[in-house]
């Protein structure tokens, strides 16, 4: 029955595209023809909201699901004509070459002449239109599309030459707090709805290596530093992002909710998220994808709407480890505009031998309390032992992260005004300069702008921690957390420490250490769960190597039902 429903929905969406094309009545040269096409119609989500009031997780007691301001027709119309030319037959022919394939495999199909970069882009756009325009399958994840992406893909087909970076021609989605020329950067907030900018440094790097920016995805508003206890994946601009493994059943994770859900649903080759503490690890784990939170400084933060210049970092989110490494490599580079940015050389084509990585002989630290309480974690570690890895039990950290919130509060109080001053182009239209101004703006229409309140913003302006105290907090927490990780790693000669999901994200955050999360399996109710590898500063290449070895032993990721 479920397969029949899915098939019928697929036919319905295809019919919408076909009928809309016919309604254009042959006006192919009429520039206004597409402007009248209705691809999406809002629906009444009140019954769904009422149903979720009984959810055991209070953060999933939604006040809205659809955005009250975003018209999907405006997002999807500009590329409608190109997408409507893709037949269901061609889509099915492309599926084996694209769906769940890694970047090297896709590139091989291109070089064999079986696939073009244009077709690759159209394949993903077809999926996005198919699922996001259907109110029964939409994840409310794609909130902007690059209007030029198909034409850019055609140019990639013409301009390809030997020696290109593997990211060349690959469609990438960006979290909507990452500045991108031609698409506004809202951070999910209505005050930033018309925020036009140049490209962030990492976007420049991606483009320089040949990546195609497909579009922007939703996020927890202000990277989940606005409301307290509110749903993750919600923003006033984009609405409520939903998890494809269980729409309105499982959380999406935050704040890079759109990056995680879009990867789970196969909407692009890769996505980029950002993390301050858990915002890549959480949605990657919740959506059964691979997410890397790099060492602070490995990737530039210039042109990214900030919380904390101390702890913020972008990072790649993909469906496998090799793609994660390729995207990371394409974004790397020293940025003179970011005081924390460094130039790290992992070696030429360091990511090309990941497929030969082995887990045998690797040593990992495992938290004893997690072994006792999580059967999937224990079973996974038993698999690693069977594959030749050594597991050393270690005690969980007992330290309190006193003052952690003040790092976020005081950094954002300074860093957000600096971002507005340096990156917002239309300052007259974006008439705010600091956090207090945004609070006042939101209070003018609380139902639309802050239905869940703005407790965290209010805490920013009321935090009385001095800059001297803040300096002590930062140095103390960094020293304590590094000591914890280093003691275990050094004394037991560990390749990495193993955690679950984002359980130890805050510790890795203040230590400024990298963390890599990879699908570990699914709970009995179908909710994804992931194994997280934590290492020392700038050990990303090592983490990705052991991660690739683990993936060979325990490759468990599967497509969410209904998005195959």
C-alpha positions as CSV (number, residue, x, y, z in Angstrom):
1,X,0.0,0.0,0.0
2,X,2.8,2.4,0.9
3,X,4.5,1.7,-2.4
4,X,1.3,2.5,-4.3
5,X,0.9,5.8,-2.4
6,X,4.5,6.8,-3.3
7,X,3.9,5.9,-6.9
8,X,0.7,7.9,-7.0
9,X,2.4,10.9,-5.5
10,X,5.2,10.6,-8.0
11,X,2.7,10.5,-10.9
12,X,0.8,13.5,-9.4
13,X,4.0,15.7,-9.2
14,X,5.0,14.7,-12.8
15,X,1.5,15.6,-14.0
16,X,1.8,19.0,-12.3
17,X,4.9,19.6,-14.3
18,X,3.4,18.3,-17.6
19,X,0.1,20.2,-17.2
20,X,1.8,23.4,-16.3
21,X,4.0,23.1,-19.4
22,X,0.9,22.6,-21.5
23,X,-0.8,25.6,-19.9
24,X,2.0,27.7,-21.3
25,X,0.4,27.0,-24.6
26,X,3.5,27.0,-26.6
27,X,4.7,30.4,-25.4
28,X,8.2,29.2,-25.1
29,X,9.6,32.6,-26.1
30,X,7.4,34.5,-23.8
31,X,9.5,35.6,-20.8
32,X,6.4,35.9,-18.6
33,X,5.1,32.5,-19.4
34,X,6.6,30.8,-16.3
35,X,5.5,33.6,-14.0
36,X,1.9,32.3,-14.0
37,X,2.7,28.6,-13.4
38,X,1.4,27.4,-10.1
39,X,3.8,24.6,-8.9
40,X,2.8,24.6,-5.2
41,X,-0.2,25.5,-3.2
42,X,-0.1,26.1,0.6
43,X,-2.2,23.7,2.7
44,X,-3.8,23.8,6.2
45,X,-1.2,22.3,8.6
46,X,-3.3,22.8,11.7
47,X,-4.3,19.2,12.1
48,X,-0.7,18.1,12.0
49,X,0.2,20.7,14.6
50,X,-2.5,19.5,16.9
51,X,-1.4,15.8,16.4
52,X,2.1,16.7,17.4
53,X,1.0,18.2,20.7
54,X,1.0,14.6,22.0
55,X,4.6,14.0,21.0
56,X,6.8,12.8,23.9
57,X,9.5,15.3,22.9
58,X,8.4,18.9,23.9
59,X,10.6,20.3,21.2
60,X,8.4,18.7,18.6
61,X,5.3,20.5,19.8
62,X,5.1,22.6,16.7
63,X,3.3,26.0,16.3
64,X,3.7,25.9,12.5
65,X,5.1,23.6,9.9
66,X,4.9,25.7,6.7
67,X,6.6,29.0,6.5
68,X,4.2,31.9,6.6
69,X,6.4,34.0,4.3
70,X,8.1,31.8,1.8
71,X,6.3,31.1,-1.4
72,X,7.8,28.0,-3.0
73,X,6.5,29.1,-6.4
74,X,9.0,31.9,-6.3
75,X,11.8,29.5,-5.4
76,X,11.0,26.8,-8.0
77,X,9.6,28.8,-11.0
78,X,12.9,30.1,-12.4
79,X,14.3,26.6,-13.1
80,X,10.9,25.0,-13.8
81,X,11.2,25.0,-17.6
82,X,14.5,23.1,-17.6
83,X,13.3,20.6,-15.0
84,X,10.0,20.0,-16.8
85,X,12.0,18.7,-19.8
86,X,13.3,15.7,-17.7
87,X,11.2,12.6,-18.4
88,X,10.5,10.0,-15.8
89,X,12.2,7.5,-18.0
90,X,15.4,9.5,-18.2
91,X,15.3,10.1,-14.4
92,X,15.1,6.4,-13.8
93,X,18.0,5.8,-16.3
94,X,20.1,8.2,-14.3
95,X,19.3,6.8,-10.9
96,X,21.8,4.0,-10.8
97,X,24.6,6.4,-11.8
98,X,23.7,9.1,-9.3
99,X,21.6,7.9,-6.3
100,X,23.9,7.0,-3.4
101,X,26.9,7.0,-5.6
102,X,30.1,8.7,-4.4
103,X,31.9,11.5,-6.2
104,X,34.6,9.3,-7.8
105,X,31.9,7.0,-9.2
106,X,29.8,9.9,-10.6
107,X,32.9,11.4,-12.2
108,X,33.7,8.1,-13.8
109,X,30.2,8.0,-15.4
110,X,30.8,11.5,-16.7
111,X,34.1,10.6,-18.2
112,X,32.6,7.5,-19.8
113,X,30.1,9.7,-21.6
114,X,27.1,8.2,-19.8
115,X,26.3,11.3,-17.8
116,X,26.8,15.0,-18.1
117,X,27.1,17.6,-15.4
118,X,23.9,19.2,-16.7
119,X,22.1,15.9,-16.3
120,X,23.5,15.5,-12.8
121,X,22.1,18.9,-11.8
122,X,18.8,18.2,-13.4
123,X,18.6,14.8,-11.7
124,X,18.9,16.5,-8.3
125,X,16.5,19.3,-9.2
126,X,14.0,16.7,-10.4
127,X,14.1,15.0,-7.0
128,X,13.8,18.4,-5.2
129,X,10.8,19.4,-7.3
130,X,9.3,15.9,-6.9
131,X,9.4,15.8,-3.1
132,X,9.5,19.4,-2.0
133,X,6.4,20.5,-4.1
134,X,4.3,17.7,-2.6
135,X,3.0,18.7,0.8
136,X,2.9,15.1,1.9
137,X,6.6,14.5,1.3
138,X,8.1,18.0,1.6
139,X,10.9,18.4,4.1
140,X,10.8,22.2,4.0
141,X,14.5,22.0,3.4
142,X,15.4,23.7,0.1
143,X,14.6,27.4,0.5
144,X,16.5,29.0,-2.4
145,X,17.8,27.8,-5.8
146,X,20.6,29.1,-7.9
147,X,18.8,30.4,-11.0
148,X,21.9,30.0,-13.2
149,X,22.9,26.5,-12.0
150,X,21.8,24.6,-15.2
151,X,23.6,27.0,-17.5
152,X,26.7,26.8,-15.2
153,X,26.5,23.0,-15.5
154,X,26.5,23.3,-19.3
155,X,29.6,25.4,-19.1
156,X,31.3,22.8,-16.9
157,X,30.6,20.2,-19.5
158,X,32.2,22.3,-22.2
159,X,35.2,23.5,-20.1
160,X,36.2,20.2,-18.5
161,X,39.9,19.2,-18.8
162,X,42.3,16.8,-17.2
163,X,43.4,17.6,-13.7
164,X,40.3,19.1,-12.4
165,X,39.5,18.8,-8.7
166,X,37.0,15.9,-8.0
167,X,34.5,18.5,-6.8
168,X,34.3,19.9,-10.4
169,X,30.7,19.9,-11.7
170,X,29.3,18.5,-8.4
171,X,26.1,20.3,-7.2
172,X,26.4,21.5,-3.5
173,X,23.8,22.9,-1.2
174,X,24.7,25.5,1.4
175,X,23.2,26.2,4.8
176,X,21.5,29.6,4.7
177,X,23.9,31.4,7.0
178,X,26.7,31.1,4.4
179,X,27.0,34.1,2.2
180,X,26.4,33.4,-1.5
181,X,26.3,35.9,-4.3
182,X,22.9,35.9,-6.1
183,X,21.0,34.3,-3.3
184,X,20.1,36.1,-0.1
185,X,21.6,34.9,3.2
186,X,18.8,35.0,5.7
187,X,20.1,32.9,8.7
188,X,16.4,31.9,8.7
189,X,15.4,35.4,10.1
190,X,12.9,37.7,8.6
191,X,15.0,40.7,9.4
192,X,17.6,39.3,7.0
193,X,15.1,38.3,4.3
194,X,16.7,40.6,1.8
195,X,20.3,40.3,2.9
196,X,22.4,40.3,-0.2
197,X,26.1,39.6,0.0
198,X,29.2,38.5,-1.9
199,X,30.4,34.9,-1.6
200,X,31.8,33.7,1.7
201,X,35.5,32.6,1.5
202,X,34.6,28.9,1.5
203,X,32.1,29.5,-1.4
204,X,34.8,31.2,-3.4
205,X,37.0,28.1,-2.7
206,X,34.3,25.7,-3.8
207,X,33.7,27.7,-7.0
208,X,37.4,28.0,-7.8
209,X,37.6,24.2,-7.7
210,X,34.6,23.9,-10.0
211,X,31.8,23.1,-7.6
212,X,28.2,24.1,-8.6
213,X,26.2,25.9,-5.9
214,X,22.8,24.4,-6.3
215,X,21.0,26.4,-3.7
216,X,20.4,27.1,0.0
217,X,18.8,25.0,2.7
218,X,16.9,25.8,5.9
219,X,18.4,25.9,9.3
220,X,17.5,26.5,12.9
221,X,17.1,30.3,13.0
222,X,20.3,32.1,13.9
223,X,21.9,28.7,14.1
224,X,19.7,27.7,17.0
225,X,20.7,30.7,19.1
226,X,17.4,32.6,19.2
227,X,14.7,30.7,21.2
228,X,15.2,28.3,24.1
229,X,13.7,24.8,24.0
230,X,12.1,25.4,20.6
231,X,12.0,22.9,17.7
232,X,15.3,22.3,16.0
233,X,15.2,23.0,12.2
234,X,12.7,25.8,12.6
235,X,13.1,29.3,11.1
236,X,10.7,32.1,10.6
237,X,11.8,32.3,7.0
238,X,11.9,28.6,6.0
239,X,9.4,27.1,8.3
240,X,9.8,23.7,10.1
241,X,12.3,21.3,8.5
242,X,11.3,17.7,8.8
243,X,13.3,14.4,9.0
244,X,12.7,12.1,6.0
245,X,13.2,9.0,8.3
246,X,10.1,10.1,10.2
247,X,8.4,13.3,9.2
248,X,7.1,14.9,12.5
249,X,8.3,11.8,14.3
250,X,12.0,12.3,14.7
251,X,13.9,15.6,15.2
252,X,16.0,16.8,12.3
253,X,18.9,17.8,14.6
254,X,20.1,21.3,14.5
255,X,21.2,23.8,13.5
256,X,22.3,22.5,10.1
257,X,18.9,20.8,9.7
258,X,18.5,21.5,6.0
259,X,22.0,20.3,5.2
260,X,21.3,17.0,7.0
261,X,17.8,16.4,5.6
262,X,18.8,17.3,2.0
263,X,21.7,14.8,2.1
264,X,19.4,12.1,3.5
265,X,16.9,12.6,0.7
266,X,19.6,12.7,-2.0
267,X,19.0,16.3,-3.1
268,X,22.7,17.1,-4.0
269,X,26.1,15.5,-4.0
270,X,27.1,17.3,-0.8
271,X,26.0,20.0,1.6
272,X,27.8,22.4,3.8
273,X,26.7,23.0,7.4
274,X,28.1,25.1,10.3
275,X,28.8,24.2,13.9
276,X,29.4,26.0,17.1
277,X,28.6,23.1,19.3
278,X,26.9,20.1,17.7
279,X,25.2,21.8,14.8
280,X,26.9,19.5,12.2
281,X,27.2,16.4,14.4
282,X,23.5,16.5,15.5
283,X,21.7,16.8,12.1
284,X,24.2,14.4,10.5
285,X,23.5,11.8,13.1
286,X,19.7,12.3,13.0
287,X,19.7,12.0,9.2
288,X,22.1,9.1,8.8
289,X,24.8,11.0,6.9
290,X,28.5,11.7,7.4
291,X,29.3,15.0,9.0
292,X,32.7,16.6,9.9
293,X,33.2,19.4,12.4
294,X,36.7,20.5,11.6
295,X,39.3,22.0,13.9
296,X,38.7,25.7,14.4
297,X,40.8,27.5,11.8
298,X,41.0,24.7,9.2
299,X,38.1,26.4,7.3
300,X,37.5,30.1,7.0
301,X,34.4,31.6,8.7
302,X,34.5,34.9,6.7
303,X,31.1,35.6,5.2
304,X,29.2,33.3,7.6
305,X,26.6,34.7,9.9
306,X,28.2,34.1,13.3
307,X,27.5,33.0,16.8
308,X,31.0,32.8,18.1
309,X,34.3,33.6,16.4
310,X,35.9,31.4,19.1
311,X,34.0,28.2,18.2
312,X,32.2,28.6,14.9
313,X,33.3,26.5,11.9
314,X,31.7,25.3,8.6
315,X,32.0,21.7,7.6
316,X,31.0,19.2,5.0
317,X,28.0,16.9,5.2
318,X,27.8,14.0,2.8
319,X,26.5,10.5,2.4
320,X,29.9,8.8,2.6
321,X,33.4,9.5,3.9
322,X,35.3,9.9,0.6
323,X,32.9,12.7,-0.5
324,X,33.3,14.4,2.9
325,X,37.1,14.5,2.4
326,X,36.8,15.8,-1.2
327,X,34.4,18.6,-0.1
328,X,36.7,19.5,2.8
329,X,39.7,19.7,0.6
330,X,37.9,22.0,-1.8
331,X,37.0,24.4,0.9
332,X,40.4,24.6,2.6
333,X,42.8,27.5,2.3
334,X,44.2,30.3,4.5
335,X,42.0,33.3,4.7
336,X,43.6,36.6,5.7
337,X,40.3,37.9,6.8
338,X,39.8,35.2,9.5
339,X,42.3,35.6,12.4
340,X,42.0,31.9,13.2
341,X,42.6,30.7,9.7
342,X,45.6,28.5,9.1
343,X,47.1,26.8,6.0
344,X,47.3,23.1,6.6
345,X,48.8,20.7,4.0
346,X,47.5,17.2,4.3
347,X,49.6,16.3,1.2
348,X,48.7,16.3,-2.5
349,X,45.5,14.3,-3.3
350,X,45.5,13.1,0.3
351,X,41.9,11.9,0.0
352,X,42.5,9.6,-3.0
353,X,43.6,6.6,-1.0
354,X,40.8,6.5,1.5
355,X,39.2,3.5,-0.2
356,X,42.1,1.4,0.8
357,X,41.9,2.4,4.5
358,X,41.7,-0.5,7.0
359,X,40.4,-0.6,10.6
360,X,42.8,-3.4,11.5
361,X,45.4,-2.3,14.1
362,X,43.6,0.9,14.9
363,X,43.1,1.8,18.6
364,X,40.0,3.5,19.9
365,X,38.8,4.8,23.2
366,X,35.2,3.9,24.1
367,X,33.2,5.5,26.9
368,X,32.4,2.8,29.5
369,X,29.0,4.4,30.4
370,X,27.9,4.3,26.7
371,X,28.9,0.7,26.4
372,X,26.7,-0.1,29.3
373,X,23.6,1.8,28.1
374,X,23.6,1.7,24.3
375,X,23.4,-1.7,22.6
376,X,24.0,-0.4,19.1
377,X,27.2,1.3,20.3
378,X,28.4,-1.9,21.9
379,X,27.5,-4.0,18.9
380,X,29.3,-1.6,16.6
381,X,32.4,-1.7,18.7
382,X,32.3,-5.5,18.7
383,X,32.3,-5.4,14.9
384,X,35.4,-3.2,15.0
385,X,37.1,-5.7,17.3
386,X,36.2,-8.5,14.9
387,X,37.8,-6.5,12.1
388,X,41.1,-6.2,14.1
389,X,40.7,-2.9,15.9
390,X,41.6,-2.5,19.6
391,X,39.0,-1.0,22.0
392,X,40.1,0.7,25.2
393,X,37.4,1.6,27.7
394,X,37.7,5.1,29.2
395,X,35.6,7.1,31.7
396,X,33.2,9.8,30.5
397,X,34.2,13.4,31.3
398,X,32.9,14.6,34.6
399,X,33.8,18.3,34.3
400,X,31.2,21.1,34.2
401,X,31.5,23.5,31.3
402,X,31.0,26.5,33.5
403,X,30.7,29.7,31.5
404,X,30.2,28.0,28.2
405,X,27.1,30.0,27.4
406,X,28.8,33.2,28.1
407,X,31.3,32.5,25.3
408,X,28.4,32.3,22.9
409,X,26.6,35.3,24.4
410,X,29.5,37.7,24.5
411,X,31.0,36.6,21.2
412,X,27.7,37.0,19.3
413,X,27.2,40.4,20.9
414,X,30.4,41.5,19.1
415,X,30.6,39.2,16.1
416,X,27.1,39.7,14.7
417,X,27.4,43.5,14.5
418,X,30.8,43.0,12.8
419,X,29.3,40.7,10.2
420,X,26.5,43.2,9.5
421,X,29.1,46.0,9.1
422,X,31.5,44.0,6.9
423,X,29.2,41.8,4.8
424,X,25.6,43.1,4.5
425,X,25.5,45.2,1.3
426,X,22.0,46.8,1.6
427,X,22.4,48.2,5.1
428,X,19.5,50.7,4.6
429,X,17.1,47.9,4.0
430,X,18.6,45.7,6.7
431,X,18.1,48.4,9.3
432,X,19.7,46.7,12.3
433,X,23.2,47.0,13.7
434,X,23.2,44.9,16.8
435,X,21.4,42.1,18.7
436,X,19.3,44.6,20.7
437,X,18.0,46.0,17.4
438,X,16.9,42.6,16.2
439,X,15.1,42.0,19.5
440,X,13.2,45.2,19.0
441,X,12.4,44.3,15.3
442,X,11.1,40.9,16.4
443,X,8.8,42.4,19.1
444,X,7.0,44.4,16.4
445,X,5.3,41.1,15.3
446,X,5.9,38.3,17.7
447,X,3.5,35.8,16.1
448,X,5.2,35.9,12.7
449,X,8.8,36.7,13.7
450,X,9.4,34.8,17.0
451,X,6.5,32.4,17.7
452,X,8.8,30.5,20.1
453,X,10.2,33.6,21.7
454,X,13.8,34.9,21.7
455,X,15.1,33.9,25.1
456,X,18.6,33.3,23.9
457,X,18.9,36.7,22.2
458,X,17.6,38.3,25.4
459,X,20.3,36.4,27.4
460,X,22.9,37.9,25.1
461,X,22.1,41.5,25.9
462,X,21.7,40.7,29.7
463,X,24.9,38.7,30.1
464,X,27.1,40.8,32.5
465,X,30.3,38.7,32.1
466,X,33.3,40.9,31.7
467,X,35.8,40.5,28.9
468,X,38.4,39.6,31.4
469,X,36.2,36.9,32.9
470,X,35.4,35.7,29.3
471,X,39.1,35.3,28.6
472,X,39.5,33.2,31.7
473,X,36.5,31.1,30.8
474,X,37.8,30.4,27.2
475,X,41.3,29.4,28.3
476,X,40.1,27.3,31.3
477,X,37.6,25.3,29.3
478,X,40.0,24.8,26.4
479,X,42.7,23.6,28.8
480,X,40.4,21.3,30.7
481,X,38.8,19.6,27.7
482,X,42.0,19.2,25.8
483,X,43.5,17.6,28.9
484,X,40.7,15.1,29.1
485,X,41.0,14.1,25.4
486,X,44.8,14.2,25.4
487,X,45.2,12.1,28.5
488,X,43.2,9.3,27.1
489,X,44.6,9.5,23.6
490,X,48.3,9.8,24.7
491,X,48.2,7.3,27.5
492,X,46.5,4.6,25.4
493,X,48.0,5.6,22.0
494,X,44.6,6.0,20.5
495,X,43.7,6.9,16.9
496,X,40.5,8.4,18.1
497,X,37.9,8.5,20.8
498,X,34.5,7.1,20.0
499,X,31.2,8.7,21.0
500,X,27.6,8.7,19.9
501,X,25.9,11.4,17.8
502,X,26.7,14.8,19.3
503,X,27.0,13.6,22.9
504,X,30.4,15.1,23.4
505,X,30.1,17.9,20.9
506,X,30.5,20.7,23.5
507,X,33.7,19.2,24.8
508,X,35.2,18.9,21.3
509,X,33.9,22.5,20.6
510,X,35.7,24.2,23.5
511,X,38.8,22.0,22.9
512,X,38.6,23.2,19.2
513,X,39.1,19.5,18.2
514,X,37.7,17.9,15.1
515,X,34.8,15.4,15.2
516,X,33.6,13.1,12.5
517,X,30.2,11.3,12.7
518,X,29.3,8.3,10.5
519,X,26.0,6.3,10.4
520,X,26.1,3.4,13.0
521,X,22.6,2.0,12.5
522,X,19.0,2.6,13.3
523,X,17.1,2.2,16.6
524,X,14.1,-0.2,16.7
525,X,11.8,2.7,15.9
526,X,13.8,3.5,12.8
527,X,15.6,6.6,14.2
528,X,19.2,6.9,12.9
529,X,22.1,6.8,15.3
530,X,25.8,7.5,14.5
531,X,29.3,6.7,15.7
532,X,31.4,9.9,16.3
533,X,35.2,9.9,16.1
534,X,37.0,12.7,18.0
535,X,40.7,13.4,17.5
536,X,43.3,16.1,18.2
537,X,43.8,19.4,16.4
538,X,44.2,19.2,12.6
539,X,43.9,15.4,12.5
540,X,41.0,15.5,10.0
541,X,43.0,13.4,7.5
542,X,43.6,10.8,10.1
543,X,39.9,10.8,11.3
544,X,38.7,10.5,7.7
545,X,41.1,7.6,7.1
546,X,39.9,5.6,10.1
547,X,36.3,6.7,9.3
548,X,36.7,5.2,5.8
549,X,38.0,2.0,7.4
550,X,35.1,1.9,9.7
551,X,32.7,2.5,6.8
552,X,34.0,-0.6,5.0
553,X,33.3,-2.7,8.1
554,X,29.9,-1.2,9.0
555,X,28.3,0.6,6.0
556,X,24.8,0.7,7.3
557,X,23.3,3.8,5.7
558,X,20.0,3.3,3.9
559,X,17.7,5.6,2.0
560,X,14.7,6.8,4.0
561,X,11.5,5.1,2.9
562,X,9.5,7.2,0.4
563,X,12.6,8.9,-0.9
564,X,14.2,6.1,-2.8
